[in-house]
Amino acid sequence: MSSAHDVPATSPLANITYAYHFDAGLYAAYLRRYAEARGVRRTEGKVVDVRLRAPTASSKRWCWRAVSR
């Protein structure tokens, strides 16, 4: 099995010689149907603000507003 020339030999990707491409829109629609069929409730919204909390920058508070259709 040959590998890509631009991938280091120690990379986990070194021996992979193929890849799959998925249509993101079709996959998203599939995941939505799959989740909703199992009782997941979808809430559409718009992120209006993101605030960082001390002491670490990785602690984020998402503020969003529901969007009516």
All heavy atoms as TSV, in Angstrom:
chain	resi	resn	atom	element	x	y	z
A	1	MET	N	N	0.852	-1.175	0.000
A	1	MET	CA	C	0.000	0.000	0.000
A	1	MET	C	C	0.899	1.240	0.000
A	1	MET	O	O	1.758	1.384	0.852
A	1	MET	CB	C	-0.894	-0.022	1.253
A	1	MET	CG	C	-1.895	1.091	1.276
A	1	MET	SD	S	-2.896	1.161	2.797
A	1	MET	CE	C	-3.757	-0.365	2.796
A	2	SER	N	N	0.716	2.100	-0.970
A	2	SER	CA	C	1.524	3.317	-1.010
A	2	SER	C	C	0.860	4.408	-0.185
A	2	SER	O	O	-0.325	4.346	0.116
A	2	SER	CB	C	1.691	3.781	-2.457
A	2	SER	OG	O	0.427	4.124	-2.981
A	3	SER	N	N	1.647	5.400	0.208
A	3	SER	CA	C	1.116	6.495	1.008
A	3	SER	C	C	1.414	7.829	0.326
A	3	SER	O	O	2.223	7.900	-0.581
A	3	SER	CB	C	1.709	6.466	2.413
A	3	SER	OG	O	3.100	6.631	2.350
A	4	ALA	N	N	0.764	8.870	0.818
A	4	ALA	CA	C	0.990	10.203	0.278
A	4	ALA	C	C	2.412	10.652	0.592
A	4	ALA	O	O	2.970	10.321	1.631
A	4	ALA	CB	C	-0.019	11.173	0.860
A	5	HIS	N	N	3.010	11.414	-0.291
A	5	HIS	CA	C	4.386	11.862	-0.111
A	5	HIS	C	C	4.511	13.026	0.861
A	5	HIS	O	O	5.574	13.259	1.410
A	5	HIS	CB	C	4.992	12.242	-1.460
A	5	HIS	CG	C	5.048	11.101	-2.415
A	5	HIS	ND1	N	5.944	10.070	-2.286
A	5	HIS	CD2	C	4.299	10.813	-3.495
A	5	HIS	CE1	C	5.758	9.197	-3.249
A	5	HIS	NE2	N	4.762	9.624	-4.012
A	6	ASP	N	N	3.419	13.759	1.087
A	6	ASP	CA	C	3.494	14.934	1.955
A	6	ASP	C	C	3.048	14.646	3.395
A	6	ASP	O	O	2.900	15.554	4.191
A	6	ASP	CB	C	2.676	16.087	1.371
A	6	ASP	CG	C	1.213	15.746	1.201
A	6	ASP	OD1	O	0.856	14.558	1.283
A	6	ASP	OD2	O	0.419	16.678	0.998
A	7	VAL	N	N	2.846	13.377	3.735
A	7	VAL	CA	C	2.434	12.992	5.085
A	7	VAL	C	C	3.611	12.317	5.777
A	7	VAL	O	O	4.198	11.387	5.224
A	7	VAL	CB	C	1.223	12.022	5.037
A	7	VAL	CG1	C	0.834	11.587	6.423
A	7	VAL	CG2	C	0.055	12.678	4.324
A	8	PRO	N	N	3.982	12.764	6.975
A	8	PRO	CA	C	5.095	12.118	7.688
A	8	PRO	C	C	4.814	10.635	7.930
A	8	PRO	O	O	3.667	10.230	8.160
A	8	PRO	CB	C	5.155	12.873	9.017
A	8	PRO	CG	C	4.444	14.156	8.784
A	8	PRO	CD	C	3.412	13.876	7.732
A	9	ALA	N	N	5.831	9.822	7.892
A	9	ALA	CA	C	5.686	8.376	8.069
A	9	ALA	C	C	5.110	8.016	9.428
A	9	ALA	O	O	4.482	6.967	9.587
A	9	ALA	CB	C	7.033	7.695	7.876
A	10	THR	N	N	5.264	8.883	10.425
A	10	THR	CA	C	4.752	8.604	11.771
A	10	THR	C	C	3.296	9.021	11.950
A	10	THR	O	O	2.710	8.766	12.991
A	10	THR	CB	C	5.603	9.343	12.816
A	10	THR	OG1	O	5.600	10.742	12.509
A	10	THR	CG2	C	7.031	8.821	12.831
A	11	SER	N	N	2.718	9.647	10.932
A	11	SER	CA	C	1.327	10.102	11.013
A	11	SER	C	C	0.370	8.919	10.933
A	11	SER	O	O	0.617	7.955	10.201
A	11	SER	CB	C	1.026	11.059	9.861
A	11	SER	OG	O	-0.363	11.299	9.777
A	12	PRO	N	N	-0.750	8.982	11.673
A	12	PRO	CA	C	-1.767	7.924	11.547
A	12	PRO	C	C	-2.352	7.868	10.141
A	12	PRO	O	O	-2.948	6.871	9.748
A	12	PRO	CB	C	-2.838	8.333	12.551
A	12	PRO	CG	C	-2.263	9.395	13.396
A	12	PRO	CD	C	-1.091	9.966	12.676
A	13	LEU	N	N	-2.179	8.929	9.360
A	13	LEU	CA	C	-2.711	8.972	7.993
A	13	LEU	C	C	-1.740	8.417	6.958
A	13	LEU	O	O	-2.068	8.339	5.776
A	13	LEU	CB	C	-3.054	10.425	7.629
A	13	LEU	CG	C	-4.043	11.134	8.542
A	13	LEU	CD1	C	-4.210	12.578	8.117
A	13	LEU	CD2	C	-5.370	10.418	8.567
A	14	ALA	N	N	-0.546	8.026	7.379
A	14	ALA	CA	C	0.507	7.630	6.446
A	14	ALA	C	C	0.127	6.449	5.562
A	14	ALA	O	O	0.564	6.376	4.420
A	14	ALA	CB	C	1.783	7.321	7.213
A	15	ASN	N	N	-0.677	5.530	6.054
A	15	ASN	CA	C	-1.011	4.336	5.276
A	15	ASN	C	C	-2.408	4.371	4.669
A	15	ASN	O	O	-2.879	3.362	4.157
A	15	ASN	CB	C	-0.848	3.082	6.135
A	15	ASN	CG	C	0.598	2.850	6.488
A	15	ASN	OD1	O	1.472	3.025	5.643
A	15	ASN	ND2	N	0.859	2.497	7.720
A	16	ILE	N	N	-3.032	5.516	4.707
A	16	ILE	CA	C	-4.367	5.644	4.109
A	16	ILE	C	C	-4.196	6.135	2.676
A	16	ILE	O	O	-3.587	7.166	2.420
A	16	ILE	CB	C	-5.251	6.605	4.923
A	16	ILE	CG1	C	-5.473	6.020	6.316
A	16	ILE	CG2	C	-6.568	6.850	4.212
A	16	ILE	CD1	C	-6.263	6.896	7.245
A	17	THR	N	N	-4.731	5.381	1.737
A	17	THR	CA	C	-4.559	5.717	0.326
A	17	THR	C	C	-5.858	6.150	-0.335
A	17	THR	O	O	-5.924	6.275	-1.553
A	17	THR	CB	C	-3.992	4.518	-0.439
A	17	THR	OG1	O	-4.886	3.424	-0.289
A	17	THR	CG2	C	-2.611	4.147	0.078
A	18	TYR	N	N	-6.912	6.369	0.451
A	18	TYR	CA	C	-8.193	6.763	-0.118
A	18	TYR	C	C	-8.913	7.676	0.868
A	18	TYR	O	O	-8.527	7.794	2.023
A	18	TYR	CB	C	-9.060	5.535	-0.418
A	18	TYR	CG	C	-9.329	4.715	0.821
A	18	TYR	CD1	C	-10.447	4.977	1.619
A	18	TYR	CD2	C	-8.461	3.710	1.219
A	18	TYR	CE1	C	-10.684	4.252	2.768
A	18	TYR	CE2	C	-8.705	2.976	2.369
A	18	TYR	CZ	C	-9.808	3.242	3.135
A	18	TYR	OH	O	-10.049	2.523	4.268
A	19	ALA	N	N	-9.960	8.317	0.392
A	19	ALA	CA	C	-10.770	9.181	1.246
A	19	ALA	C	C	-12.194	9.174	0.712
A	19	ALA	O	O	-12.440	8.847	-0.454
A	19	ALA	CB	C	-10.221	10.602	1.255
A	20	TYR	N	N	-13.138	9.520	1.562
A	20	TYR	CA	C	-14.530	9.633	1.161
A	20	TYR	C	C	-14.936	11.096	1.188
A	20	TYR	O	O	-14.463	11.869	2.021
A	20	TYR	CB	C	-15.438	8.848	2.112
A	20	TYR	CG	C	-15.221	7.361	2.050
A	20	TYR	CD1	C	-14.497	6.719	3.036
A	20	TYR	CD2	C	-15.747	6.614	1.008
A	20	TYR	CE1	C	-14.298	5.350	2.992
A	20	TYR	CE2	C	-15.546	5.249	0.950
A	20	TYR	CZ	C	-14.829	4.626	1.947
A	20	TYR	OH	O	-14.632	3.282	1.893
A	21	HIS	N	N	-15.808	11.470	0.293
A	21	HIS	CA	C	-16.339	12.826	0.272
A	21	HIS	C	C	-17.849	12.735	0.464
A	21	HIS	O	O	-18.515	11.949	-0.196
A	21	HIS	CB	C	-16.035	13.516	-1.057
A	21	HIS	CG	C	-16.669	14.860	-1.162
A	21	HIS	ND1	N	-16.120	15.974	-0.569
A	21	HIS	CD2	C	-17.809	15.255	-1.739
A	21	HIS	CE1	C	-16.913	17.008	-0.791
A	21	HIS	NE2	N	-17.939	16.596	-1.503
A	22	PHE	N	N	-18.364	13.523	1.385
A	22	PHE	CA	C	-19.796	13.535	1.651
A	22	PHE	C	C	-20.350	14.906	1.323
A	22	PHE	O	O	-19.709	15.924	1.575
A	22	PHE	CB	C	-20.085	13.235	3.130
A	22	PHE	CG	C	-19.666	11.860	3.544
A	22	PHE	CD1	C	-18.477	11.657	4.210
A	22	PHE	CD2	C	-20.463	10.762	3.267
A	22	PHE	CE1	C	-18.082	10.394	4.599
A	22	PHE	CE2	C	-20.081	9.494	3.653
A	22	PHE	CZ	C	-18.889	9.305	4.323
A	23	ASP	N	N	-21.558	14.940	0.789
A	23	ASP	CA	C	-22.265	16.198	0.573
A	23	ASP	C	C	-22.751	16.665	1.937
A	23	ASP	O	O	-23.604	16.028	2.562
A	23	ASP	CB	C	-23.439	15.963	-0.378
A	23	ASP	CG	C	-24.200	17.232	-0.681
A	23	ASP	OD1	O	-24.619	17.919	0.280
A	23	ASP	OD2	O	-24.400	17.514	-1.867
A	24	ALA	N	N	-22.213	17.768	2.437
A	24	ALA	CA	C	-22.520	18.240	3.788
A	24	ALA	C	C	-24.000	18.543	3.967
A	24	ALA	O	O	-24.569	18.272	5.025
A	24	ALA	CB	C	-21.682	19.474	4.113
A	25	GLY	N	N	-24.653	19.088	2.956
A	25	GLY	CA	C	-26.078	19.402	3.045
A	25	GLY	C	C	-26.932	18.147	3.168
A	25	GLY	O	O	-27.858	18.087	3.979
A	26	LEU	N	N	-26.615	17.143	2.367
A	26	LEU	CA	C	-27.363	15.881	2.443
A	26	LEU	C	C	-27.121	15.181	3.772
A	26	LEU	O	O	-28.052	14.618	4.369
A	26	LEU	CB	C	-26.964	14.953	1.286
A	26	LEU	CG	C	-27.432	15.358	-0.097
A	26	LEU	CD1	C	-26.871	14.403	-1.143
A	26	LEU	CD2	C	-28.946	15.392	-0.161
A	27	TYR	N	N	-25.883	15.213	4.237
A	27	TYR	CA	C	-25.560	14.571	5.515
A	27	TYR	C	C	-26.259	15.284	6.666
A	27	TYR	O	O	-26.791	14.644	7.570
A	27	TYR	CB	C	-24.039	14.548	5.713
A	27	TYR	CG	C	-23.601	13.727	6.904
A	27	TYR	CD1	C	-24.009	12.406	7.050
A	27	TYR	CD2	C	-22.780	14.267	7.866
A	27	TYR	CE1	C	-23.610	11.650	8.129
A	27	TYR	CE2	C	-22.371	13.518	8.957
A	27	TYR	CZ	C	-22.786	12.217	9.084
A	27	TYR	OH	O	-22.384	11.483	10.167
A	28	ALA	N	N	-26.295	16.616	6.636
A	28	ALA	CA	C	-26.993	17.383	7.673
A	28	ALA	C	C	-28.479	17.054	7.687
A	28	ALA	O	O	-29.085	16.883	8.751
A	28	ALA	CB	C	-26.773	18.874	7.457
A	29	ALA	N	N	-29.087	16.951	6.520
A	29	ALA	CA	C	-30.508	16.605	6.439
A	29	ALA	C	C	-30.755	15.208	6.997
A	29	ALA	O	O	-31.735	14.976	7.713
A	29	ALA	CB	C	-30.989	16.699	4.991
A	30	TYR	N	N	-29.871	14.268	6.668
A	30	TYR	CA	C	-29.985	12.914	7.196
A	30	TYR	C	C	-29.892	12.919	8.726
A	30	TYR	O	O	-30.691	12.294	9.410
A	30	TYR	CB	C	-28.890	12.020	6.607
A	30	TYR	CG	C	-28.710	10.738	7.369
A	30	TYR	CD1	C	-29.616	9.694	7.223
A	30	TYR	CD2	C	-27.654	10.580	8.255
A	30	TYR	CE1	C	-29.470	8.517	7.947
A	30	TYR	CE2	C	-27.496	9.416	8.987
A	30	TYR	CZ	C	-28.406	8.385	8.823
A	30	TYR	OH	O	-28.259	7.239	9.548
A	31	LEU	N	N	-28.890	13.629	9.266
A	31	LEU	CA	C	-28.725	13.677	10.723
A	31	LEU	C	C	-29.935	14.319	11.396
A	31	LEU	O	O	-30.357	13.877	12.470
A	31	LEU	CB	C	-27.453	14.435	11.091
A	31	LEU	CG	C	-26.140	13.730	10.768
A	31	LEU	CD1	C	-24.962	14.641	11.098
A	31	LEU	CD2	C	-26.027	12.414	11.516
A	32	ARG	N	N	-30.506	15.335	10.778
A	32	ARG	CA	C	-31.700	15.977	11.344
A	32	ARG	C	C	-32.863	14.993	11.403
A	32	ARG	O	O	-33.520	14.850	12.428
A	32	ARG	CB	C	-32.069	17.202	10.513
A	32	ARG	CG	C	-33.313	17.890	11.018
A	32	ARG	CD	C	-33.648	19.103	10.187
A	32	ARG	NE	N	-34.897	19.687	10.632
A	32	ARG	CZ	C	-35.455	20.729	10.078
A	32	ARG	NH1	N	-34.882	21.329	9.058
A	32	ARG	NH2	N	-36.593	21.193	10.531
A	33	ARG	N	N	-33.122	14.309	10.295
A	33	ARG	CA	C	-34.221	13.314	10.274
A	33	ARG	C	C	-33.963	12.213	11.302
A	33	ARG	O	O	-34.871	11.795	12.026
A	33	ARG	CB	C	-34.366	12.715	8.883
A	33	ARG	CG	C	-34.984	13.634	7.868
A	33	ARG	CD	C	-35.348	12.904	6.564
A	33	ARG	NE	N	-34.244	12.112	6.025
A	33	ARG	CZ	C	-33.325	12.568	5.194
A	33	ARG	NH1	N	-33.363	13.829	4.794
A	33	ARG	NH2	N	-32.366	11.784	4.748
A	34	TYR	N	N	-32.744	11.739	11.352
A	34	TYR	CA	C	-32.375	10.666	12.275
A	34	TYR	C	C	-32.625	11.085	13.723
A	34	TYR	O	O	-33.214	10.351	14.509
A	34	TYR	CB	C	-30.896	10.323	12.061
A	34	TYR	CG	C	-30.380	9.201	12.923
A	34	TYR	CD1	C	-30.487	7.883	12.494
A	34	TYR	CD2	C	-29.774	9.446	14.146
A	34	TYR	CE1	C	-30.009	6.838	13.286
A	34	TYR	CE2	C	-29.302	8.420	14.934
A	34	TYR	CZ	C	-29.421	7.121	14.498
A	34	TYR	OH	O	-28.957	6.099	15.277
A	35	ALA	N	N	-32.165	12.279	14.071
A	35	ALA	CA	C	-32.309	12.770	15.449
A	35	ALA	C	C	-33.768	13.036	15.798
A	35	ALA	O	O	-34.242	12.643	16.865
A	35	ALA	CB	C	-31.478	14.032	15.642
A	36	GLU	N	N	-34.492	13.705	14.903
A	36	GLU	CA	C	-35.891	14.033	15.185
A	36	GLU	C	C	-36.755	12.784	15.295
A	36	GLU	O	O	-37.696	12.743	16.087
A	36	GLU	CB	C	-36.438	15.005	14.141
A	36	GLU	CG	C	-35.848	16.400	14.294
A	36	GLU	CD	C	-36.315	17.384	13.247
A	36	GLU	OE1	O	-36.822	16.965	12.184
A	36	GLU	OE2	O	-36.177	18.604	13.492
A	37	ALA	N	N	-36.422	11.740	14.542
A	37	ALA	CA	C	-37.165	10.478	14.628
A	37	ALA	C	C	-36.953	9.809	15.982
A	37	ALA	O	O	-37.752	8.972	16.399
A	37	ALA	CB	C	-36.727	9.533	13.507
A	38	ARG	N	N	-35.907	10.202	16.688
A	38	ARG	CA	C	-35.600	9.638	18.004
A	38	ARG	C	C	-35.926	10.592	19.146
A	38	ARG	O	O	-35.462	10.426	20.263
A	38	ARG	CB	C	-34.131	9.218	18.036
A	38	ARG	CG	C	-33.916	7.954	17.208
A	38	ARG	CD	C	-32.500	7.781	16.740
A	38	ARG	NE	N	-32.364	6.552	15.982
A	38	ARG	CZ	C	-32.762	6.383	14.722
A	38	ARG	NH1	N	-33.317	7.377	14.070
A	38	ARG	NH2	N	-32.610	5.230	14.117
A	39	GLY	N	N	-36.731	11.602	18.843
A	39	GLY	CA	C	-37.239	12.478	19.890
A	39	GLY	C	C	-36.455	13.742	20.172
A	39	GLY	O	O	-36.792	14.486	21.096
A	40	VAL	N	N	-35.423	14.013	19.398
A	40	VAL	CA	C	-34.662	15.246	19.610
A	40	VAL	C	C	-35.496	16.421	19.122
A	40	VAL	O	O	-36.061	16.390	18.038
A	40	VAL	CB	C	-33.312	15.204	18.859
A	40	VAL	CG1	C	-32.585	16.534	18.955
A	40	VAL	CG2	C	-32.457	14.077	19.392
A	41	ARG	N	N	-35.594	17.444	19.947
A	41	ARG	CA	C	-36.340	18.643	19.570
A	41	ARG	C	C	-35.370	19.676	19.032
A	41	ARG	O	O	-34.375	20.002	19.675
A	41	ARG	CB	C	-37.085	19.208	20.769
A	41	ARG	CG	C	-38.096	20.282	20.375
A	41	ARG	CD	C	-38.664	20.924	21.576
A	41	ARG	NE	N	-37.627	21.879	22.042
A	41	ARG	CZ	C	-37.727	22.597	23.132
A	41	ARG	NH1	N	-38.752	22.456	23.921
A	41	ARG	NH2	N	-36.776	23.444	23.475
A	42	ARG	N	N	-35.669	20.181	17.870
A	42	ARG	CA	C	-34.794	21.150	17.210
A	42	ARG	C	C	-35.227	22.562	17.575
A	42	ARG	O	O	-36.394	22.907	17.519
A	42	ARG	CB	C	-34.894	20.965	15.698
A	42	ARG	CG	C	-34.040	21.895	14.899
A	42	ARG	CD	C	-34.135	21.497	13.424
A	42	ARG	NE	N	-33.439	22.447	12.597
A	42	ARG	CZ	C	-34.030	23.453	11.970
A	42	ARG	NH1	N	-35.328	23.615	12.069
A	42	ARG	NH2	N	-33.332	24.281	11.238
A	43	THR	N	N	-34.261	23.377	17.964
A	43	THR	CA	C	-34.514	24.785	18.240
A	43	THR	C	C	-33.578	25.596	17.358
A	43	THR	O	O	-32.365	25.458	17.452
A	43	THR	CB	C	-34.238	25.126	19.725
A	43	THR	OG1	O	-35.054	24.298	20.546
A	43	THR	CG2	C	-34.526	26.580	20.011
A	44	GLU	N	N	-34.137	26.407	16.497
A	44	GLU	CA	C	-33.321	27.232	15.626
A	44	GLU	C	C	-33.085	28.573	16.299
A	44	GLU	O	O	-33.979	29.118	16.945
A	44	GLU	CB	C	-34.022	27.443	14.289
A	44	GLU	CG	C	-33.154	28.118	13.272
A	44	GLU	CD	C	-33.736	28.069	11.874
A	44	GLU	OE1	O	-34.462	27.125	11.557
A	44	GLU	OE2	O	-33.450	29.002	11.114
A	45	GLY	N	N	-31.905	29.085	16.187
A	45	GLY	CA	C	-31.585	30.359	16.812
A	45	GLY	C	C	-30.428	31.038	16.135
A	45	GLY	O	O	-29.860	30.530	15.167
A	46	LYS	N	N	-30.084	32.180	16.635
A	46	LYS	CA	C	-28.990	32.973	16.103
A	46	LYS	C	C	-28.083	33.363	17.267
A	46	LYS	O	O	-28.560	33.902	18.265
A	46	LYS	CB	C	-29.547	34.226	15.432
A	46	LYS	CG	C	-28.509	35.129	14.838
A	46	LYS	CD	C	-29.166	36.317	14.166
A	46	LYS	CE	C	-28.129	37.241	13.573
A	46	LYS	NZ	N	-28.739	38.403	12.922
A	47	VAL	N	N	-26.799	33.069	17.148
A	47	VAL	CA	C	-25.855	33.454	18.196
A	47	VAL	C	C	-25.716	34.973	18.148
A	47	VAL	O	O	-25.383	35.544	17.112
A	47	VAL	CB	C	-24.484	32.776	18.002
A	47	VAL	CG1	C	-23.480	33.271	19.028
A	47	VAL	CG2	C	-24.627	31.264	18.074
A	48	VAL	N	N	-26.007	35.612	19.271
A	48	VAL	CA	C	-25.927	37.074	19.324
A	48	VAL	C	C	-24.760	37.569	20.164
A	48	VAL	O	O	-24.399	38.739	20.076
A	48	VAL	CB	C	-27.255	37.687	19.848
A	48	VAL	CG1	C	-28.379	37.422	18.857
A	48	VAL	CG2	C	-27.607	37.167	21.222
A	49	ASP	N	N	-24.151	36.689	20.976
A	49	ASP	CA	C	-23.040	37.112	21.811
A	49	ASP	C	C	-22.315	35.895	22.357
A	49	ASP	O	O	-22.938	34.876	22.628
A	49	ASP	CB	C	-23.546	37.965	22.977
A	49	ASP	CG	C	-22.426	38.609	23.774
A	49	ASP	OD1	O	-21.382	38.937	23.181
A	49	ASP	OD2	O	-22.594	38.784	24.990
A	50	VAL	N	N	-21.005	35.983	22.484
A	50	VAL	CA	C	-20.195	34.944	23.121
A	50	VAL	C	C	-19.296	35.647	24.113
A	50	VAL	O	O	-18.574	36.578	23.758
A	50	VAL	CB	C	-19.340	34.160	22.104
A	50	VAL	CG1	C	-18.466	33.148	22.808
A	50	VAL	CG2	C	-20.217	33.496	21.062
A	51	ARG	N	N	-19.343	35.231	25.359
A	51	ARG	CA	C	-18.531	35.858	26.403
A	51	ARG	C	C	-17.619	34.820	27.044
A	51	ARG	O	O	-18.039	33.719	27.327
A	51	ARG	CB	C	-19.431	36.475	27.468
A	51	ARG	CG	C	-20.278	37.585	26.923
A	51	ARG	CD	C	-21.104	38.211	27.989
A	51	ARG	NE	N	-22.002	39.173	27.350
A	51	ARG	CZ	C	-22.845	39.917	28.018
A	51	ARG	NH1	N	-22.946	39.809	29.325
A	51	ARG	NH2	N	-23.614	40.770	27.379
A	52	LEU	N	N	-16.385	35.235	27.283
A	52	LEU	CA	C	-15.430	34.371	27.963
A	52	LEU	C	C	-15.556	34.584	29.455
A	52	LEU	O	O	-15.708	35.706	29.929
A	52	LEU	CB	C	-14.005	34.698	27.513
A	52	LEU	CG	C	-13.714	34.520	26.029
A	52	LEU	CD1	C	-12.271	34.905	25.730
A	52	LEU	CD2	C	-13.982	33.103	25.595
A	53	ARG	N	N	-15.512	33.476	30.201
A	53	ARG	CA	C	-15.561	33.553	31.662
A	53	ARG	C	C	-14.177	33.321	32.221
A	53	ARG	O	O	-13.445	32.469	31.750
A	53	ARG	CB	C	-16.512	32.492	32.216
A	53	ARG	CG	C	-17.961	32.733	31.861
A	53	ARG	CD	C	-18.829	31.708	32.502
A	53	ARG	NE	N	-18.487	30.390	31.934
A	53	ARG	CZ	C	-19.081	29.263	32.275
A	53	ARG	NH1	N	-20.008	29.255	33.190
A	53	ARG	NH2	N	-18.738	28.132	31.720
A	54	ALA	N	N	-13.818	34.045	33.263
A	54	ALA	CA	C	-12.544	33.840	33.949
A	54	ALA	C	C	-12.628	32.514	34.691
A	54	ALA	O	O	-13.712	32.079	35.043
A	54	ALA	CB	C	-12.285	34.984	34.915
A	55	PRO	N	N	-11.580	31.817	34.933
A	55	PRO	CA	C	-10.196	32.199	34.704
A	55	PRO	C	C	-9.627	31.726	33.368
A	55	PRO	O	O	-8.516	32.084	33.030
A	55	PRO	CB	C	-9.459	31.528	35.853
A	55	PRO	CG	C	-10.225	30.282	36.084
A	55	PRO	CD	C	-11.663	30.639	35.775
A	56	THR	N	N	-10.339	30.894	32.609
A	56	THR	CA	C	-9.746	30.393	31.370
A	56	THR	C	C	-10.526	30.877	30.165
A	56	THR	O	O	-11.747	31.038	30.217
A	56	THR	CB	C	-9.720	28.848	31.348
A	56	THR	OG1	O	-11.062	28.371	31.321
A	56	THR	CG2	C	-8.994	28.279	32.543
A	57	ALA	N	N	-9.832	31.075	29.089
A	57	ALA	CA	C	-10.467	31.527	27.854
A	57	ALA	C	C	-11.305	30.427	27.215
A	57	ALA	O	O	-12.118	30.689	26.351
A	57	ALA	CB	C	-9.411	32.015	26.875
A	58	SER	N	N	-11.109	29.178	27.648
A	58	SER	CA	C	-11.882	28.085	27.054
A	58	SER	C	C	-13.279	27.977	27.652
A	58	SER	O	O	-14.108	27.242	27.149
A	58	SER	CB	C	-11.137	26.758	27.233
A	58	SER	OG	O	-11.005	26.464	28.607
A	59	SER	N	N	-13.549	28.689	28.738
A	59	SER	CA	C	-14.884	28.679	29.341
A	59	SER	C	C	-15.721	29.748	28.656
A	59	SER	O	O	-15.515	30.932	28.852
A	59	SER	CB	C	-14.804	28.982	30.837
A	59	SER	OG	O	-14.011	28.023	31.481
A	60	LYS	N	N	-16.662	29.314	27.840
A	60	LYS	CA	C	-17.450	30.264	27.063
A	60	LYS	C	C	-18.919	30.199	27.458
A	60	LYS	O	O	-19.433	29.157	27.829
A	60	LYS	CB	C	-17.333	29.971	25.569
A	60	LYS	CG	C	-15.951	30.207	25.031
A	60	LYS	CD	C	-15.866	29.905	23.575
A	60	LYS	CE	C	-14.450	30.101	23.083
A	60	LYS	NZ	N	-14.269	29.645	21.732
A	61	ARG	N	N	-19.572	31.306	27.366
A	61	ARG	CA	C	-21.011	31.386	27.599
A	61	ARG	C	C	-21.640	31.843	26.292
A	61	ARG	O	O	-21.344	32.918	25.792
A	61	ARG	CB	C	-21.312	32.392	28.701
A	61	ARG	CG	C	-22.772	32.514	28.984
A	61	ARG	CD	C	-23.012	33.409	30.202
A	61	ARG	NE	N	-24.353	33.916	30.088
A	61	ARG	CZ	C	-24.691	35.177	30.166
A	61	ARG	NH1	N	-23.792	36.088	30.412
A	61	ARG	NH2	N	-25.926	35.554	30.033
A	62	TRP	N	N	-22.508	31.002	25.736
A	62	TRP	CA	C	-23.165	31.313	24.473
A	62	TRP	C	C	-24.497	31.978	24.760
A	62	TRP	O	O	-25.288	31.476	25.535
A	62	TRP	CB	C	-23.406	30.043	23.662
A	62	TRP	CG	C	-22.151	29.354	23.274
A	62	TRP	CD1	C	-21.451	28.451	24.020
A	62	TRP	CD2	C	-21.433	29.525	22.077
A	62	TRP	NE1	N	-20.340	28.042	23.347
A	62	TRP	CE2	C	-20.310	28.686	22.142
A	62	TRP	CE3	C	-21.633	30.284	20.933
A	62	TRP	CZ2	C	-19.394	28.594	21.110
A	62	TRP	CZ3	C	-20.710	30.192	19.906
A	62	TRP	CH2	C	-19.607	29.361	20.011
A	63	CYS	N	N	-24.739	33.105	24.132
A	63	CYS	CA	C	-26.016	33.779	24.239
A	63	CYS	C	C	-26.670	33.699	22.869
A	63	CYS	O	O	-26.065	34.034	21.866
A	63	CYS	CB	C	-25.836	35.248	24.623
A	63	CYS	SG	S	-24.996	35.469	26.198
A	64	TRP	N	N	-27.913	33.241	22.823
A	64	TRP	CA	C	-28.585	33.125	21.543
A	64	TRP	C	C	-30.030	33.540	21.669
A	64	TRP	O	O	-30.609	33.579	22.744
A	64	TRP	CB	C	-28.448	31.720	20.971
A	64	TRP	CG	C	-29.086	30.660	21.797
A	64	TRP	CD1	C	-28.604	30.098	22.941
A	64	TRP	CD2	C	-30.352	30.062	21.570
A	64	TRP	NE1	N	-29.479	29.188	23.421
A	64	TRP	CE2	C	-30.565	29.129	22.597
A	64	TRP	CE3	C	-31.307	30.194	20.583
A	64	TRP	CZ2	C	-31.714	28.364	22.675
A	64	TRP	CZ3	C	-32.451	29.424	20.662
A	64	TRP	CH2	C	-32.629	28.518	21.688
A	65	ARG	N	N	-30.608	33.853	20.538
A	65	ARG	CA	C	-32.004	34.280	20.466
A	65	ARG	C	C	-32.718	33.329	19.510
A	65	ARG	O	O	-32.245	33.074	18.415
A	65	ARG	CB	C	-32.064	35.715	19.933
A	65	ARG	CG	C	-33.446	36.274	19.820
A	65	ARG	CD	C	-33.460	37.689	19.260
A	65	ARG	NE	N	-32.423	38.528	19.834
A	65	ARG	CZ	C	-31.560	39.253	19.131
A	65	ARG	NH1	N	-31.576	39.240	17.830
A	65	ARG	NH2	N	-30.645	39.993	19.728
A	66	ALA	N	N	-33.862	32.814	19.948
A	66	ALA	CA	C	-34.643	31.915	19.107
A	66	ALA	C	C	-35.162	32.681	17.901
A	66	ALA	O	O	-35.477	33.863	17.971
A	66	ALA	CB	C	-35.810	31.323	19.880
A	67	VAL	N	N	-35.228	31.997	16.777
A	67	VAL	CA	C	-35.700	32.600	15.541
A	67	VAL	C	C	-37.035	31.960	15.171
A	67	VAL	O	O	-37.148	30.739	15.110
A	67	VAL	CB	C	-34.680	32.378	14.397
A	67	VAL	CG1	C	-35.219	32.892	13.089
A	67	VAL	CG2	C	-33.361	33.035	14.745
A	68	SER	N	N	-38.049	32.773	14.948
A	68	SER	CA	C	-39.358	32.269	14.543
A	68	SER	C	C	-39.409	32.181	13.034
A	68	SER	O	O	-38.886	33.028	12.336
A	68	SER	CB	C	-40.471	33.206	15.029
A	68	SER	OG	O	-40.438	33.302	16.417
A	69	ARG	N	N	-40.058	31.138	12.557
A	69	ARG	CA	C	-40.199	30.980	11.101
A	69	ARG	C	C	-41.610	31.203	10.690
A	69	ARG	O	O	-42.550	30.947	11.276
A	69	ARG	CB	C	-39.773	29.595	10.677
A	69	ARG	CG	C	-38.276	29.453	10.748
A	69	ARG	CD	C	-37.858	28.198	10.045
A	69	ARG	NE	N	-36.421	28.271	9.887
A	69	ARG	CZ	C	-35.815	27.949	8.767
A	69	ARG	NH1	N	-36.451	27.544	7.752
A	69	ARG	NH2	N	-34.516	28.030	8.706
